[in-house]
Amino acid sequence: MLFGIDTSTPQGAEDAFRKLWAEGGATASNPHPFIKLTLSKIVSICGIYREVDESGSVLHKLVTIPSRADDPRSTSETSILKAFLRSTADKRPQLVGFNSARSDLPIILNRSIVHGLSSHGWAMRPDKPWEGIDYFGAHSDYHLDLAAFLGWGAQTPSLHEIATISGIPGKIDMCGSSVAEMVLAGNLDKVIAYNEYDAFTTFLLWARVAHFSGHLSDDAYIREQDAILNLLNQEITDHGKDHLIRYRDIWLEMRAKVDSDPLPNAAEQEST
């Protein structure tokens, strides 16, 4: 609509992408620059839902929207956004992401407005920070952006960097710049798999940060990792998500290496 391009055909959709990239400053070395959030399109939202029940037991669940790549009704952007907004309105969970304050939440807000949706209270903000749930407050406990916690400006690590050197799988097979090409090629299933990888990686990084911060004891931190391993095995066995086999195996290999690294001696510590 912005450029007067008919996107009802695959060629038209590709032409629109090329125009967006060109307007965004595409170059030979960076043919797919990150475009404005308003002009983006949400094709998948994934996360790990963690809940503590009345008995104190911790429950984990993989949430994938859409759950299937071959259902036109659930794969529409409007359906994806409605499902997310309804779930946050019902549960009012704490949201944890990586660069989510500058990317995930603003794009959900922008695209919901484009589609004329109601936030069901998700975007409501209290008059005072301590008087209610606030997903957009800079110091709100209801939204934790791990990237903002870990660095600033040029010193902010990428999710791939901080995860990989912590013994957690980073990007596997593809990265964010590959998503648009996958969508254009009709490989939404690969995008969903990529997004599920990121959900597990973000959760495992959160657990590491929570352990460092004192919110998880040593034993609780180990239990969180064991629970995620069980969740991976469950998704593989019960739901046929074979792509998670590779994630699980890479994680176990990396985890074993990080855990087996010897501590530096005093001379090494001093030189470091």
KALINFEN-V522565 format. One line per field, one symbol per residue. ss: DSSP state (~ for helix, > for strand, _ for the rest). psi: psi as a letter, one per 40 degrees, with the letter a starting at -180 (. if undefined). A space follows every 50 residues. Layout:
ss: ???
psi: ???
This chain:
ss: _________~~~~~~~~~~~~~~_____________~~~_____>>>>>> >>_____>>>>>>>>______~~~~_~~~~~~~~~~~~~~~___>>>___ ___~~~~~~~~~~~______________~~~___________>>>~~~~~ __~~~___~~~~~~___________~~~~~~~~~___~~~~~~~~~~~~~ ~~~~~~~~~~~~_____~~~~~~~~~~~~~~~~~~~~~~___~~~~~~~~ ~~~~~~~~~~_____~~~~~~_
psi: ddefhhfeiddddddddddddddefiiddgegihiiddeihhehhiihhh hhadeeihiihhhhhidieehddeeidddddddddddddddfihhhahfd decdddddddddddefiiefedeihidhdeeahheeidfieehhhdddde aibeehiiddddddeefhhbhhdiideeddddddeefddddddddddddd ddddddddddddeeehidddddddddddddddddddddefgddedddddd dddddddddehiiiidddddd.
